Amino acid sequence: MNSCPESSEGEGDDECPSAGIAQLNLDTLSSLEVTGAQVFLDEQGTLHWPVLFLYPEHQQTDFISAFCENNSFGDHLSVMFGEELPTWDTDRKYHPQNLQLYFEDEENETLYQVDPNMSLIKILQHK
């Protein structure tokens, strides 16, 4: 999952305005290798997924090891960028309402913009 602050350029586009995103190669990254996190089913029959957020502009990441499929991205963004902003955000522009989210369809090599109010399960159902 890529996160980019909104800008007036490229609004409505499906691609991240940051040039750094085009240079990312995620083919060799595996969450199991990095953290041991795996998809799991809880007692209520709900899946929890490892989710990686990339901030190419700052070469930073956030990793959620158990993102409940029913939670929205906005739920997590409000925690990650709520009261305390990350130290690497020296310009103070990463606020939940300013972020644009994208996911990558590796098969088609395409980025799709994600509505922060959407749940993870909705994104996982993308064709």
C-alpha positions in Angstrom: 0.0 0.0 0.0 1.5 3.3 -1.0 0.6 6.6 0.8 1.3 10.0 -0.7 0.2 13.4 0.4 -2.3 15.0 -1.9 -1.2 17.6 -4.3 -3.0 19.8 -6.8 -1.1 18.0 -9.6 -2.5 14.7 -10.7 -5.7 14.9 -8.6 -8.0 12.2 -9.8 -5.2 10.3 -11.4 -4.7 6.6 -10.5 -1.0 7.1 -10.1 1.0 8.5 -7.2 2.4 12.0 -8.0 5.7 11.0 -6.4 8.4 10.0 -8.9 9.9 7.6 -6.4 6.9 5.2 -6.7 7.9 4.3 -10.2 11.3 3.1 -9.0 9.9 0.7 -6.3 10.5 -3.0 -6.8 8.5 -5.1 -4.3 9.0 -8.4 -6.0 11.6 -9.6 -3.5 9.8 -8.4 -0.4 8.0 -11.0 1.7 6.3 -10.1 5.0 7.0 -13.7 6.2 10.7 -13.1 5.7 10.7 -9.7 7.2 8.4 -10.1 10.3 6.9 -13.6 10.4 3.5 -12.1 10.0 0.9 -14.2 8.2 -2.8 -14.0 7.3 -4.9 -15.5 10.1 -8.5 -16.2 10.9 -9.8 -15.1 14.3 -12.5 -16.7 16.5 -15.2 -14.7 14.7 -14.2 -16.0 11.3 -12.6 -12.7 10.3 -9.3 -12.6 8.4 -6.4 -10.4 9.5 -3.7 -9.4 6.9 -0.2 -8.0 7.1 -0.2 -4.6 5.3 2.8 -2.6 4.4 2.5 1.2 3.8 5.2 2.8 1.7 6.2 6.5 1.8 8.5 6.7 -1.2 9.0 10.4 -0.8 10.8 9.8 2.5 11.9 6.2 1.9 9.9 5.1 5.0 7.4 2.4 5.8 4.8 1.4 8.3 3.8 -2.2 8.8 0.6 -3.5 10.3 1.0 -7.2 11.1 -2.8 -7.8 11.7 -5.0 -5.4 9.7 -8.6 -6.7 10.2 -10.3 -7.1 6.9 -13.3 -5.1 8.2 -11.3 -2.1 9.2 -11.0 0.9 7.0 -7.7 2.4 6.0 -8.9 5.7 7.6 -9.1 3.9 10.9 -5.4 3.1 10.7 -4.3 6.4 9.2 -6.0 8.3 12.1 -3.8 6.4 14.5 -0.6 6.5 12.5 -0.9 10.2 11.6 -3.1 11.4 14.4 -1.9 13.5 17.3 1.8 12.7 16.9 3.2 13.0 13.4 6.2 10.9 12.4 9.6 12.4 13.0 10.5 12.0 9.3 7.6 14.3 8.3 9.6 17.5 8.7 7.2 19.5 6.5 4.2 18.3 8.6 2.1 17.4 5.5 1.2 13.8 6.4 -2.2 14.1 8.0 -5.0 11.5 7.6 -7.1 13.9 5.5 -4.2 14.8 3.2 -3.1 11.2 2.2 -3.8 9.4 -1.0 -3.6 5.6 -0.9 -2.8 3.2 -3.7 -2.5 -0.5 -4.1 -0.5 -2.3 -6.7 -2.0 -4.9 -9.1 1.2 -6.8 -9.7 -0.2 -8.8 -12.6 -1.2 -5.7 -14.6 1.6 -3.5 -13.1 -1.0 -0.9 -12.3 -1.6 1.3 -9.3 -5.2 2.0 -8.1 -6.3 4.7 -5.8 -8.0 3.6 -2.6 -10.8 5.5 -0.8 -9.6 5.7 2.9 -13.1 5.0 4.0 -13.0 1.6 2.3 -12.4 -1.6 4.2 -9.5 -3.9 3.5 -11.9 -6.6 2.4 -13.4 -4.3 -0.3 -9.9 -3.7 -1.7 -9.1 -7.4 -1.6 -12.1 -8.0 -3.7 -10.7 -5.9 -6.6 -10.7 -7.9 -9.8 
